Amino acid sequence: MTPDPIAIFDGEIVRVKTMADGSPRFEIGAGEDANQYLSILARVQAGNRMVKVIIYDFEDWEGMERENT
């Protein structure tokens, strides 16, 4: 059974950089529709929890949705 995601929103890659230890850091920008997830994501960050991020090209995702409806 697939778990429900904690957040789904459209976004854009704002910045990608490499940290001093070699690990990557990604910043994602989102529209106002993602405001509903601010407290959820803040709790994830405060709890030092890991998350799984699933990224699709927006046009590919929309095409898949059209095919499945």
Backbone atoms as SQL, in Angstrom:
CREATE TABLE atoms (id INTEGER PRIMARY KEY, chain TEXT, resi INTEGER, resn TEXT, atom TEXT, x REAL, y REAL, z REAL);
INSERT INTO atoms VALUES
  (1, 'A', 1, 'MET', 'N', 0.834, -1.167, 0.000),
  (2, 'A', 1, 'MET', 'CA', 0.000, 0.000, 0.000),
  (3, 'A', 1, 'MET', 'C', 0.892, 1.248, 0.000),
  (4, 'A', 2, 'THR', 'N', 0.600, 2.181, -0.875),
  (5, 'A', 2, 'THR', 'CA', 1.374, 3.409, -0.968),
  (6, 'A', 2, 'THR', 'C', 0.891, 4.412, 0.071),
  (7, 'A', 3, 'PRO', 'N', 1.790, 4.970, 0.870),
  (8, 'A', 3, 'PRO', 'CA', 1.358, 5.966, 1.870),
  (9, 'A', 3, 'PRO', 'C', 0.927, 7.259, 1.201),
  (10, 'A', 4, 'ASP', 'N', 0.074, 8.026, 1.882),
  (11, 'A', 4, 'ASP', 'CA', -0.332, 9.327, 1.382),
  (12, 'A', 4, 'ASP', 'C', 0.834, 10.298, 1.529),
  (13, 'A', 5, 'PRO', 'N', 1.061, 11.121, 0.528),
  (14, 'A', 5, 'PRO', 'CA', 2.140, 12.104, 0.658),
  (15, 'A', 5, 'PRO', 'C', 1.777, 13.169, 1.682),
  (16, 'A', 6, 'ILE', 'N', 2.780, 13.773, 2.310),
  (17, 'A', 6, 'ILE', 'CA', 2.507, 14.839, 3.266),
  (18, 'A', 6, 'ILE', 'C', 2.290, 16.171, 2.557),
  (19, 'A', 7, 'ALA', 'N', 2.750, 16.283, 1.314),
  (20, 'A', 7, 'ALA', 'CA', 2.566, 17.521, 0.555),
  (21, 'A', 7, 'ALA', 'C', 2.750, 17.249, -0.931),
  (22, 'A', 8, 'ILE', 'N', 1.909, 17.869, -1.720),
  (23, 'A', 8, 'ILE', 'CA', 2.056, 17.852, -3.171),
  (24, 'A', 8, 'ILE', 'C', 1.790, 19.264, -3.658),
  (25, 'A', 9, 'PHE', 'N', 2.753, 19.842, -4.356),
  (26, 'A', 9, 'PHE', 'CA', 2.553, 21.177, -4.914),
  (27, 'A', 9, 'PHE', 'C', 3.480, 21.364, -6.105),
  (28, 'A', 10, 'ASP', 'N', 3.106, 22.292, -6.977),
  (29, 'A', 10, 'ASP', 'CA', 3.943, 22.634, -8.113),
  (30, 'A', 10, 'ASP', 'C', 5.068, 23.523, -7.628),
  (31, 'A', 11, 'GLY', 'N', 6.250, 23.345, -8.177),
  (32, 'A', 11, 'GLY', 'CA', 7.365, 24.150, -7.731),
  (33, 'A', 11, 'GLY', 'C', 8.412, 24.311, -8.814),
  (34, 'A', 12, 'GLU', 'N', 9.434, 25.053, -8.484),
  (35, 'A', 12, 'GLU', 'CA', 10.556, 25.259, -9.385),
  (36, 'A', 12, 'GLU', 'C', 11.848, 25.147, -8.589),
  (37, 'A', 13, 'ILE', 'N', 12.907, 24.723, -9.246),
  (38, 'A', 13, 'ILE', 'CA', 14.212, 24.651, -8.597),
  (39, 'A', 13, 'ILE', 'C', 14.770, 26.069, -8.544),
  (40, 'A', 14, 'VAL', 'N', 15.011, 26.577, -7.344),
  (41, 'A', 14, 'VAL', 'CA', 15.505, 27.931, -7.164),
  (42, 'A', 14, 'VAL', 'C', 17.028, 27.939, -7.129),
  (43, 'A', 15, 'ARG', 'N', 17.608, 26.968, -6.422),
  (44, 'A', 15, 'ARG', 'CA', 19.057, 26.939, -6.284),
  (45, 'A', 15, 'ARG', 'C', 19.501, 25.516, -5.988),
  (46, 'A', 16, 'VAL', 'N', 20.641, 25.140, -6.546),
  (47, 'A', 16, 'VAL', 'CA', 21.283, 23.866, -6.251),
  (48, 'A', 16, 'VAL', 'C', 22.735, 24.195, -5.933),
  (49, 'A', 17, 'LYS', 'N', 23.214, 23.731, -4.776),
  (50, 'A', 17, 'LYS', 'CA', 24.617, 23.982, -4.440),
  (51, 'A', 17, 'LYS', 'C', 25.190, 22.801, -3.679),
  (52, 'A', 18, 'THR', 'N', 26.500, 22.755, -3.600),
  (53, 'A', 18, 'THR', 'CA', 27.194, 21.696, -2.881),
  (54, 'A', 18, 'THR', 'C', 27.714, 22.264, -1.564),
  (55, 'A', 19, 'MET', 'N', 27.437, 21.544, -0.490),
  (56, 'A', 19, 'MET', 'CA', 27.875, 21.966, 0.830),
  (57, 'A', 19, 'MET', 'C', 29.351, 21.611, 1.023),
  (58, 'A', 20, 'ALA', 'N', 29.948, 22.099, 2.101),
  (59, 'A', 20, 'ALA', 'CA', 31.371, 21.867, 2.368),
  (60, 'A', 20, 'ALA', 'C', 31.701, 20.380, 2.484),
  (61, 'A', 21, 'ASP', 'N', 30.734, 19.592, 2.988),
  (62, 'A', 21, 'ASP', 'CA', 30.990, 18.149, 3.131),
  (63, 'A', 21, 'ASP', 'C', 30.699, 17.372, 1.854),
  (64, 'A', 22, 'GLY', 'N', 30.340, 18.083, 0.784),
  (65, 'A', 22, 'GLY', 'CA', 30.078, 17.422, -0.498),
  (66, 'A', 22, 'GLY', 'C', 28.623, 17.055, -0.731),
  (67, 'A', 23, 'SER', 'N', 27.779, 17.225, 0.281),
  (68, 'A', 23, 'SER', 'CA', 26.366, 16.879, 0.108),
  (69, 'A', 23, 'SER', 'C', 25.641, 17.989, -0.662),
  (70, 'A', 24, 'PRO', 'N', 24.618, 17.622, -1.433),
  (71, 'A', 24, 'PRO', 'CA', 23.892, 18.630, -2.195),
  (72, 'A', 24, 'PRO', 'C', 22.839, 19.332, -1.345),
  (73, 'A', 25, 'ARG', 'N', 22.519, 20.552, -1.703),
  (74, 'A', 25, 'ARG', 'CA', 21.447, 21.311, -1.065),
  (75, 'A', 25, 'ARG', 'C', 20.577, 21.847, -2.189),
  (76, 'A', 26, 'PHE', 'N', 19.275, 21.589, -2.110),
  (77, 'A', 26, 'PHE', 'CA', 18.329, 22.033, -3.130),
  (78, 'A', 26, 'PHE', 'C', 17.345, 23.009, -2.502),
  (79, 'A', 27, 'GLU', 'N', 17.041, 24.088, -3.183),
  (80, 'A', 27, 'GLU', 'CA', 15.976, 24.999, -2.774),
  (81, 'A', 27, 'GLU', 'C', 14.888, 24.930, -3.824),
  (82, 'A', 28, 'ILE', 'N', 13.654, 24.776, -3.372),
  (83, 'A', 28, 'ILE', 'CA', 12.516, 24.694, -4.276),
  (84, 'A', 28, 'ILE', 'C', 11.562, 25.829, -3.953),
  (85, 'A', 29, 'GLY', 'N', 11.172, 26.568, -4.969),
  (86, 'A', 29, 'GLY', 'CA', 10.185, 27.629, -4.806),
  (87, 'A', 29, 'GLY', 'C', 8.810, 27.106, -5.188),
  (88, 'A', 30, 'ALA', 'N', 7.783, 27.617, -4.555),
  (89, 'A', 30, 'ALA', 'CA', 6.420, 27.165, -4.828),
  (90, 'A', 30, 'ALA', 'C', 5.480, 28.364, -4.821),
  (91, 'A', 31, 'GLY', 'N', 4.315, 28.171, -5.398),
  (92, 'A', 31, 'GLY', 'CA', 3.304, 29.216, -5.413),
  (93, 'A', 31, 'GLY', 'C', 2.535, 29.270, -4.106),
  (94, 'A', 32, 'GLU', 'N', 1.628, 30.220, -4.034),
  (95, 'A', 32, 'GLU', 'CA', 0.858, 30.429, -2.803),
  (96, 'A', 32, 'GLU', 'C', 0.029, 29.211, -2.410),
  (97, 'A', 33, 'ASP', 'N', -0.298, 28.352, -3.376),
  (98, 'A', 33, 'ASP', 'CA', -1.091, 27.161, -3.035),
  (99, 'A', 33, 'ASP', 'C', -0.341, 26.230, -2.084),
  (100, 'A', 34, 'ALA', 'N', 0.975, 26.376, -1.983),
  (101, 'A', 34, 'ALA', 'CA', 1.771, 25.529, -1.090),
  (102, 'A', 34, 'ALA', 'C', 1.815, 26.063, 0.341),
  (103, 'A', 35, 'ASN', 'N', 1.262, 27.246, 0.592),
  (104, 'A', 35, 'ASN', 'CA', 1.270, 27.807, 1.948),
  (105, 'A', 35, 'ASN', 'C', 0.633, 26.865, 2.965),
  (106, 'A', 36, 'GLN', 'N', -0.330, 26.075, 2.543),
  (107, 'A', 36, 'GLN', 'CA', -1.002, 25.157, 3.457),
  (108, 'A', 36, 'GLN', 'C', -0.043, 24.120, 4.048),
  (109, 'A', 37, 'TYR', 'N', 1.133, 23.958, 3.441),
  (110, 'A', 37, 'TYR', 'CA', 2.091, 22.959, 3.909),
  (111, 'A', 37, 'TYR', 'C', 3.219, 23.544, 4.756),
  (112, 'A', 38, 'LEU', 'N', 3.215, 24.847, 4.973),
  (113, 'A', 38, 'LEU', 'CA', 4.311, 25.468, 5.720),
  (114, 'A', 38, 'LEU', 'C', 4.476, 24.869, 7.111),
  (115, 'A', 39, 'SER', 'N', 3.389, 24.729, 7.859),
  (116, 'A', 39, 'SER', 'CA', 3.514, 24.196, 9.218),
  (117, 'A', 39, 'SER', 'C', 3.941, 22.730, 9.193),
  (118, 'A', 40, 'ILE', 'N', 3.447, 21.978, 8.231),
  (119, 'A', 40, 'ILE', 'CA', 3.844, 20.564, 8.115),
  (120, 'A', 40, 'ILE', 'C', 5.340, 20.463, 7.849),
  (121, 'A', 41, 'LEU', 'N', 5.831, 21.219, 6.871),
  (122, 'A', 41, 'LEU', 'CA', 7.250, 21.157, 6.535),
  (123, 'A', 41, 'LEU', 'C', 8.119, 21.723, 7.653),
  (124, 'A', 42, 'ALA', 'N', 7.625, 22.725, 8.380),
  (125, 'A', 42, 'ALA', 'CA', 8.369, 23.255, 9.520),
  (126, 'A', 42, 'ALA', 'C', 8.511, 22.189, 10.613),
  (127, 'A', 43, 'ARG', 'N', 7.451, 21.414, 10.859),
  (128, 'A', 43, 'ARG', 'CA', 7.529, 20.333, 11.857),
  (129, 'A', 43, 'ARG', 'C', 8.512, 19.255, 11.413),
  (130, 'A', 44, 'VAL', 'N', 8.515, 18.951, 10.108),
  (131, 'A', 44, 'VAL', 'CA', 9.473, 17.970, 9.588),
  (132, 'A', 44, 'VAL', 'C', 10.898, 18.469, 9.824),
  (133, 'A', 45, 'GLN', 'N', 11.140, 19.751, 9.517),
  (134, 'A', 45, 'GLN', 'CA', 12.467, 20.318, 9.703),
  (135, 'A', 45, 'GLN', 'C', 12.847, 20.355, 11.182),
  (136, 'A', 46, 'ALA', 'N', 11.940, 20.808, 12.038),
  (137, 'A', 46, 'ALA', 'CA', 12.225, 20.907, 13.466),
  (138, 'A', 46, 'ALA', 'C', 12.491, 19.537, 14.081),
  (139, 'A', 47, 'GLY', 'N', 11.813, 18.524, 13.574),
  (140, 'A', 47, 'GLY', 'CA', 12.003, 17.173, 14.078),
  (141, 'A', 47, 'GLY', 'C', 13.204, 16.465, 13.475),
  (142, 'A', 48, 'ASN', 'N', 13.933, 17.180, 12.605),
  (143, 'A', 48, 'ASN', 'CA', 15.109, 16.614, 11.949),
  (144, 'A', 48, 'ASN', 'C', 14.771, 15.297, 11.253),
  (145, 'A', 49, 'ARG', 'N', 13.590, 15.259, 10.633),
  (146, 'A', 49, 'ARG', 'CA', 13.132, 14.048, 9.944),
  (147, 'A', 49, 'ARG', 'C', 13.578, 14.058, 8.490),
  (148, 'A', 50, 'MET', 'N', 13.739, 12.890, 7.947),
  (149, 'A', 50, 'MET', 'CA', 14.045, 12.741, 6.528),
  (150, 'A', 50, 'MET', 'C', 12.727, 12.579, 5.777),
  (151, 'A', 51, 'VAL', 'N', 12.704, 13.003, 4.533),
  (152, 'A', 51, 'VAL', 'CA', 11.526, 12.841, 3.685),
  (153, 'A', 51, 'VAL', 'C', 11.965, 12.240, 2.358),
  (154, 'A', 52, 'LYS', 'N', 11.015, 11.691, 1.638),
  (155, 'A', 52, 'LYS', 'CA', 11.272, 11.202, 0.296),
  (156, 'A', 52, 'LYS', 'C', 10.652, 12.195, -0.668),
  (157, 'A', 53, 'VAL', 'N', 11.432, 12.669, -1.617),
  (158, 'A', 53, 'VAL', 'CA', 10.970, 13.643, -2.596),
  (159, 'A', 53, 'VAL', 'C', 10.824, 12.939, -3.934),
  (160, 'A', 54, 'ILE', 'N', 9.674, 13.092, -4.547),
  (161, 'A', 54, 'ILE', 'CA', 9.416, 12.495, -5.859),
  (162, 'A', 54, 'ILE', 'C', 9.168, 13.642, -6.829),
  (163, 'A', 55, 'ILE', 'N', 9.986, 13.735, -7.854),
  (164, 'A', 55, 'ILE', 'CA', 9.902, 14.842, -8.791),
  (165, 'A', 55, 'ILE', 'C', 9.592, 14.308, -10.185),
  (166, 'A', 56, 'TYR', 'N', 8.611, 14.926, -10.795),
  (167, 'A', 56, 'TYR', 'CA', 8.267, 14.634, -12.180),
  (168, 'A', 56, 'TYR', 'C', 8.366, 15.926, -12.977),
  (169, 'A', 57, 'ASP', 'N', 8.726, 15.839, -14.242),
  (170, 'A', 57, 'ASP', 'CA', 8.599, 16.980, -15.123),
  (171, 'A', 57, 'ASP', 'C', 7.110, 17.307, -15.206),
  (172, 'A', 58, 'PHE', 'N', 6.757, 18.562, -15.038),
  (173, 'A', 58, 'PHE', 'CA', 5.358, 18.954, -14.951),
  (174, 'A', 58, 'PHE', 'C', 4.575, 18.545, -16.195),
  (175, 'A', 59, 'GLU', 'N', 5.141, 18.760, -17.378),
  (176, 'A', 59, 'GLU', 'CA', 4.439, 18.383, -18.613),
  (177, 'A', 59, 'GLU', 'C', 4.267, 16.869, -18.715),
  (178, 'A', 60, 'ASP', 'N', 5.281, 16.108, -18.319),
  (179, 'A', 60, 'ASP', 'CA', 5.166, 14.646, -18.336),
  (180, 'A', 60, 'ASP', 'C', 4.069, 14.190, -17.377),
  (181, 'A', 61, 'TRP', 'N', 4.018, 14.810, -16.191),
  (182, 'A', 61, 'TRP', 'CA', 2.996, 14.455, -15.195),
  (183, 'A', 61, 'TRP', 'C', 1.592, 14.746, -15.732),
  (184, 'A', 62, 'GLU', 'N', 1.427, 15.936, -16.315),
  (185, 'A', 62, 'GLU', 'CA', 0.118, 16.287, -16.867),
  (186, 'A', 62, 'GLU', 'C', -0.285, 15.309, -17.974),
  (187, 'A', 63, 'GLY', 'N', 0.667, 14.899, -18.813),
  (188, 'A', 63, 'GLY', 'CA', 0.379, 13.927, -19.860),
  (189, 'A', 63, 'GLY', 'C', -0.066, 12.598, -19.285),
  (190, 'A', 64, 'MET', 'N', 0.611, 12.158, -18.205),
  (191, 'A', 64, 'MET', 'CA', 0.240, 10.910, -17.566),
  (192, 'A', 64, 'MET', 'C', -1.167, 11.017, -16.969),
  (193, 'A', 65, 'GLU', 'N', -1.473, 12.162, -16.344),
  (194, 'A', 65, 'GLU', 'CA', -2.815, 12.356, -15.780),
  (195, 'A', 65, 'GLU', 'C', -3.872, 12.306, -16.871),
  (196, 'A', 66, 'ARG', 'N', -3.604, 12.933, -18.012),
  (197, 'A', 66, 'ARG', 'CA', -4.574, 12.926, -19.122),
  (198, 'A', 66, 'ARG', 'C', -4.796, 11.503, -19.618),
  (199, 'A', 67, 'GLU', 'N', -3.725, 10.710, -19.729),
  (200, 'A', 67, 'GLU', 'CA', -3.833, 9.336, -20.201),
  (201, 'A', 67, 'GLU', 'C', -4.622, 8.453, -19.246),
  (202, 'A', 68, 'ASN', 'N', -4.567, 8.761, -17.951),
  (203, 'A', 68, 'ASN', 'CA', -5.209, 7.927, -16.949),
  (204, 'A', 68, 'ASN', 'C', -6.619, 8.363, -16.599),
  (205, 'A', 69, 'THR', 'N', -7.144, 9.391, -17.266),
  (206, 'A', 69, 'THR', 'CA', -8.516, 9.817, -16.963),
  (207, 'A', 69, 'THR', 'C', -9.446, 9.485, -18.092);
